[in-house]
Amino acid sequence: MFVFVGVMAIVLLLVGAVTFNSVADLLVNNAETQIQETALQTNGRMESLFEQVDMLSKQVATNSSVQSLLQRTMQGETVAYQDKQSLVQLTNMYEAYSNGITSFEIYTNNTRRIIPIDDASLRSRISDQWISKADEAKGKLVWIGRDSQDPQYFLAIRRISLIDRWFSKGGYLLMRIDESYFQITEDPKQQYMIVLDDAMNPVASNYYRDIGPIVDSDSSRLELNKNEYMMVKRTSQTNGWTVLILTPVSSLMEGVSALRNAVLFSAMIGFIFFMISSYFLSTLITKPLFRLTKAMKAANNGKLSFNHMNSSTIEIKQLNDTYNQLVEQTNHLIQVVYEKELIRSRTELKALQAQIDPHFLFNTLNSLYWSLEEKGEDELAQQVIAMSDLFRYTITNSSSQEWVTLKQERDHIERYMQIMKMRFGDRFTGKIEVNEEFFNVKIPKLLIQPLVENAIVHGIRSQTGTGFVKVLISPSYKNGRLRVEVADNGAGIDEPTIQQIYESMESGNYIASKGTGMAIGNVHKRLKLYYEEEGIKGIAITSRQNEGTSVIFEIPAKRGADHESENNLNCG
């Protein structure tokens, strides 16, 4: 339960952290977007002010009275005082249209001032550099910056082109704009706004300290007065002026702090509710499980008894019912196994009581051999010796004799063929082909001989002509294996019977009809028992009726003690 609670607590913390970070990032991004929009709006307002100045100055420069007066001065005429006075009234009217433009100054082509009426030179107001820039602008407005004679004002100049003289230069229009025109109001959120001209000099600002570190900074975040600020920069396409907006990062995080508190409070309430519900839920589940575990431990100690329990949980009820079924089946199996073991013990006892003593049999055959030798029956005596060796090889029960060499199995087959030769006479011939280099290969005893016996009894016995059985042991095309083939020239087996033999070998229900016997099934079962882990598939049968049958299988070519030690390990 504690692990479960711990895991769920970690899950709640992770979900809360992910939710908090996601929403916090969203709030910060929204705040940053809002600041960007504010900077864009401020820059747009500045652009609007610039366009207003540009529009008014253009109206003055193209006014017919101004055009006529400047054209007359170019022709060398003297401008009367009344004409100048009328221009003063005209500029006063335009000044009234604007809150920021405080004066219009008109100069002739040779930079002599017409209004105000004092005949001063344009070069006394601005440097030749700005006059040249005005000429290069060809009638467009040029922003100069602060007035060197009165820094509370800004100057802008425009060259006046004479419309009736193919827009040739007729003079200059110099405007003075009050800095309050660009004034920035105080922000209750401590947001600073700074307007810089194209020379990065301050035009307007509500930040009253040194702006040098702000102007020199290339980062979007900087520290001012021990507070971190986010800076947004926008540059005007009209005159190159720059708007800087600095917003405290703390104001961006105001909503984040409230969100954090809400997430923590919700997580705490959720965790308390989860703890209470988990306790009741775990009690509902674990109590029946503890009872079932106790019953299982008792079963481990030998006390198999039913666990009577009523649970409202379907899964636990099914688990308990399954356990009770297992107890019932186990008790039944114990009873069945006990009865089978009792029957087997009685059967083995009867078999031991009825078993012939092998020593008695060998001694009897030995006495028969010497009797035949004394009577000169040498052929019969040799047959008795062969039969004695055959019995000795077959009925030895020592566990050390379970595996024999290929040479021992070959000798046993030769003795068996010798006895069958005596029985069938010229009707039977047999042959064994095996290279001496494979004599030490270990195989299970009586692995090949039953197939030879099967070939003779079922393939040769009913044949009228000479029967032939051949045992061929040769290397397989698969490395490390030997191929064993037992072939005869008997009556053969039809295809349906071969399929029945295969099916019986797989099922274990061996058939003994139509020339087949239990020997094939026995050898097949032993091959799978001893060699299945090494990929041996068992017996393969090929046959043609009236031509003969071949039984083929493969064995590992393992020699001597290596195979015995491996087999002992597998048996142990």
N, C-alpha and C positions, 0 to 999 in steps of 0.2 A: 504493500500500500504506500509506504513511504517513497519508494522508487517511482510509483505512478504519480503521486502528488508532486514529487520533484520534477518529473518530466513535464507535467502539465503546467507547473509554475514557470518553467523555462519557456514553454511554448507561449504562455501568456505574455511573458516579458518580451520575447522576440516579436510577437505580433504587435504589442504596444509600441516597441521601439521602431519597428518598420512603419507603423501608422503615423507615429509622431514625426519621424524624419520626412516621410512623404508629404504630410500636410504642412510641416514647417517649411520645407523647400518650396511648396506651392505658394505659401504666404509670402515668403521672401521674394520669390520670382514675381508675384503680383505687385509687391511694393516696388521692386526695381523697375518693373514695366511702367508703373504709375509715375515714378521719378523721370523715366525717359520721356514719357508723354508730357510731363510738366516742362522739361527742358525744351522739348519740341514746341510747346505752346509759347514759352517765353521767347524763344528764338523767332517764332512766327510774329509775335507782338513787336519785336524789334524790327523785323523786316517790314512790318506795316508802318512803323514810325519812319523808317528810312524812305519808304515809297511815298509817304505823305510829304516829306521834305523835298523829295525829288520832283513830285508832281507840282508843288507850289512854286519851286524854283523854275521849273520848265514853263509854267504859265507866265511868270514874270519875264523870263528871257524872251518869250515869243510875243509878249504884249506889243501891240502896234505902236503905242507911244514910245516904248523903250526902243523898238526897232528903228523908228523914225528919227529919234534924237541921236542915236549912235551913228546912223547913216549920215546925218548932217555933219557930225563931228569928223567923220572920215573925209568928207568933202571940203573940210577946212572952215566950215561955218562956226560962228561963235554961238554957244548955247545961252539963251536968255535965262535970267533968274526965274521968270515966270514958268518956263518949261521945266526947270529943275524942281520948282515947287510943286508942279503938277505930278512929277514922278514921285515926290515924297508922299503925296497924298495916296498915290497908287500903291506904293509899298506898304504904307500904313494899313491900307485896306486888306492886303494879303496877310500881313502880320496878324490881323484880327482873326483870320481863318485858322490860325495855328496856335496851339498852346505853348509850343516850344520855341518857335523862331522869333527871336527878339528884334532882329534888324536885317534889312537887305541893303547891301552896298553895291553900287553900280560903278564900273570903271570903264574908261575908254580903251581903245585899242593900244594906246601908248601908256596904259596903266595909270592915267590920271583919274581921280575920283570925281564923279558927277554928283552923287548923293551918298552920304550927307554932303551938304554944300560947304566944303572946306578945301577942295582942290588938292587933297593929300594924294600921295602915291601909293599904289598897291604894294610896292616893295617895302613900304614902311609897316605893312600889316603882316605880310607873309614873305617867305623866301622865294628866290627865283626857281627853286626846285619844284615848288607847288604850282607856280605859274606854268612851268614846262609840262608838268603832268596834266594840267588842265588843257593845254594845247594838244597834247597827245590824246587825250580822251575825246576830243572833237565834239564837244557839246554834252558829254555825259558828266554826271555829278561826281566830284572827287571829294572824299572826306579827308580833312587835314588833321583833325585832332583838337586838343585843347588850345584855346586862344592864349598865345604867349603873353599878351597884355592883360588878360583877365581869365585865369584858369577855371573860373566857374562856368565858362562857356566853351562850346565846341564850334569849329569853323568848317564850312564846306564851300567849295568853289565850283563854278560852272562857266565854261567859255560860251559867250553869246555869239551865235552865228546869225548873219544877216540873211534873211530869207530872200529878199529881193536882189541880193548880190551873190547869188549862187552859194549861199551858206558860207561865205567867207567870214573870217574873224572880225567881229565888230567891237568886242569888249569883253568884260568879265562881270560875273555876278557872285558876290561873296556874301554868305549867310552866316549869321551867328545864332547858335541854338543853345538854349539854357540846359544845364546838366539835369535839372529837375524833369526835363522831358523824358529822360531815361531812368528816372528814379525808381528804386525797388522798395516795396513796402516790407515792413518787419513781418517775419513769419512766426506764429506762436509755437511751432514745432521745432524752433531753433534751426530752421533750414536756411543756409546761407546761399545768396545768389550774387554772382560777380559778373559784370560786363566789362570786357577788355577790348581796346581798339586793336587795329591791325599791328601796332607796335607792342602789343601785350601790356599796354598801360591801362590802369583802371579807369573806366568810364563811369560806372555806377556800381555800388556794392553796399550790402548791409553787414559786411564783415569788416570791423574797424581795426583789425590788427594787420601785421605785416603779411601781405599776400604773396611774398616771394616764394616761400616753400610750396604754396599751392600752385603757382604758375609753373614752377620748375618740375613739379611732380609728373611722371608719366604713368603712375599707377592709378587704378580706379578706386583704390582705398588708401586713405592716409589718416594720420593721427593729428588732431588739433586740440589743444588744451586738455590733453590726457583723455580725449574721447576719439573713438574711431568714426570716420566719416566715409561715406561713399560719394564719389565725385563723377558727375556726368558732364560731358563737354559737347557743345554744339557751336559750329562756326557759320557765320552768315555768308551766303554766296554773293551778297550785294556789295559789301564793303570790307569783308574779311574780319569783322568784329567777332568776338568769341563770348559765349555765355557759359559760365560755370555754375553748376548747382551742387551744393554739398549737403547731404542729408545724414543725420546721425544714424549709425547702424542700430543703436538701441531702439530708435523709433520703428525701425523695420521689424524688430524682434518683439514688439509689444504683444502682438497677437500670438506669437510663438510661446511666450511665457504662460499666457492664459491657456493655450492648448496643452502645454506640458502638465499644468496642474489638473486639467480636466482628464487627461489620459491617466495620470497617476491615481486620481481619485476613482476613476472607473475601474482601473486594474485592481485596486485594493478591494472595492466592493465585489468585483467579480471573483477575486481569489477567496474571499471569505465565504461567499455563496458556494463556490466550488468545493471548498473544504468541508462544509456542512453536508452538501449533497453527496460528496465522495464517501464520507464516513457511513452514511446510511446505505448507500449503494454497495460499498465494499462489504459491510456487515451482511447484507442480503445475499451476497455471492460467496464470500469466504467461509461463512459458518457451515453451510452444507458441504463445501469442499473439505474443510477440516475433518468433518465426520467421515467423509468418503476416504480421505487419506488415512485416518485411523483404522478404518476397516481394511484397507490395502496393506498397512503395516502388519496387522494381525494375520492376514493371509500369507505374508512373507514368512511369518513364524510358524506356518503350518495350520493355521486355523482359518479354513475357508468357510465363511458364513455369509449369509445375505445381509445387505445393509438396507434396512427399512427406513425410508426417508420420503417426506413429502416436501417438494420445493416448488415455489411459484415460477422459478426460472426454467424455461423449457429446455435449454441446453444442459443445465446441471441435472435435470430429471432424466434426460436421455443418457447422459454420462453414467448416472447411477444405475439405470436400467441395463445399460451395456455391461457394467461391472457385475451385476447380479447374473446376467446371462453367462458371462465368462466363468463365474464361480460354479454355476450349474453344469456347464460343459466340462470344466476341469474336473469336477468331482466324478462326472460320468466317465471321462477318459481314464482317470486313475483306476476306476473299477474295471474298465475294459482291459487296460494294460495289465493289471494284476491278474485277471483271469487268463489272459493270453500267456503271460509268463509262467503261470502255474501249469497250463496245458503243455507249453514247450518244455518245461523241466521234466514233466512226466514222460513226454515223448522221447527226449534225449536219454533219459534213464533206460527206457525200453530198448532204444537203439544200442546203447552201450552193452546192455545185457545180451542182445542178439548178435553183437559184432564178433566176427571170426578173428582170432588172434593171428596177426600177420606172420609172426615167427613160426607158428604151427604150419601155415600154408607154405612158407618158403622151405622149411625142413622137409615137408612131405614131397614137394617138387624135387628137392635135392636128392632124396632117397630114390625117387623114380628115375632120375637122371643116371645115377650109378648102377641101378638095376639094368637099364637099357644098355649102358656101356658094357657091362659084363656079358650081355647077350649079343653084343655086336650090332645093335641097332643104332648106329652112329647118327643117321639122319634124324630119327625120332628123338635121340638124346639132345641134339642141337636145338630141335624145336622146343623141347622142355626147358632148356636153358634160356632160350629167347622168351618163352612165356613167363619164366620166373623173373627175368629182368623187367619184362613188361609190367608184371604185377607190382614188383618192387618200386618202379618209377611212378606208377599210378597211385598206389594207396599210401605212400609215405605222407604222414600228416605234420611233419615238423615245419614250423614256421620258416625255418632257414631254407627249406626246399620249395617255398612258394614261387621263387624266381629261379630260373635255370638259364644256362647259356644256350645259344642257338645250336651249338654242336650237340649238347645233350638232347635237345628236342629232335634234332635230325636223327641221332642214333635211335631214339625211341621210335620214330616213324619208320626207320629201316627195319627194326625188330617187328613192328606191327605188319609191315609189308611182307616180311619173311613168313610170318604165320599165315597171312592171307594167301600167299603164294602156295603154301602147303594145302590150303583149303580149296582154292580154285584151280590149281595146276596151271596148265598152259593158257587158260582163259584170262589170266591176269598178269600184267607186267606193271612195274612201278619205277619211278625215277625221281631222284632229288638232286637239284642243282643249286649249290650255294658256294660262294667263294670263301676260302679259308680265312681271309682277313676279317670276316664277319663272325667267326666262330665264337668270339668272346662277348658278342652282343647279348644283353640280358633281356629275357622275355618272360611273361607269366607261364608257368608250367601248363602243358596240355592246351596251348593256344592254337597250334596248327594241326596236331594229330586228329582231333575230332572232325575237322573238315575233310581229312583224308579218309577217315572211316565213313563219313557221310557220302563221299564220292563213290567209295567201293560198294557200300551196302545199297544205296539208292540209285547209283548211276551205272554200276557194272554188273551187279548180281543178276538182273533180269535180262542182260544182253546175251545173245547167242554166240557172237563172235568174240574176238580177243579184246578184253577191256584194258585200257591204259589210263593210269593216273600219274600226273607229273606235278611235282612241287618245285617252283622256281622262285628263288629269293635273290633279288638284284637291287642295286641302288635306284632310288626314286629320282624323278626329275627335280623334286624339292630337296634342297640341301639338308643333310642331317637325318634323312629318313631311308628306310628300306621298304621295298615293294614285295609283298608276299602274294603269290598266286598258286592256287590249287585247281588244276584243270583235269577234266576227264573227257573221254569220248563216248559217254553214255547216251541215254535216250533224250536228255535235255529237258527243259522246263518251258512251258508256254508262258506268254506275257502276263495273262491274268493271275496265274499262280505266283509269278515273281512279285507282282504288286501286292498279293496277299501276304507273301513272306515279308516284304518291307513293312507293311502295316502291322503285322504281328510282332516284328522286331521292335517297332516303336512303342507298341502298347504293352509288350511283355506276354501276350497270349500266343504262344508259339503253336504252329500247326504241324501236323505230321502226316500229310497226305500228298499224293501225286508226286512221289519222289523227293519230297523234302523231309527234313527232320529237325529235331530240337538243337542239333549241333550248331547250325548257323546262328540261331538266336542266342545261344549260350556264348559263343565267341563274340558276337556283336555287342552283347551286354558287357562282357569283360573288357573289350577294347574301349568302350565309352567310360567304364569305371576307372580304368588305369590311365588312359591317355587323353581324355576329353579336354583337359586343361592345356594340352599341347597341340590342340587343333585337329586331333584325329577324329574323323567323322564316322568310322565304323566300316561295315562290309559293303562292297559293291558286287552285284551279280550280273553276269552276262551269259546268255544261253541261247542255243538254237536247237530246236527239236531234231532228233536223230543225228545230231552232230556233236553235242557235248555241252558242258557247263564249266564256267570259270568263276571262282570265288576269289575276290581280290581285296586286300586291305594293306594299310601301311603302318609301320611301327617306327619309333625313334631309334636311330642307330647309336644307342648309348652302350658303353662297354664296361664290363667288370665292376669293380668296387664303387665307382662313381655313381652308377645307377642304383646299387643296393643302398648306399648311404642316403641318396635322395629319396628313395622309396621308404626307408625307415623313418625319415623325417616326416614325410607325408602321412604315414600310418600313425606316427606318434601324435 
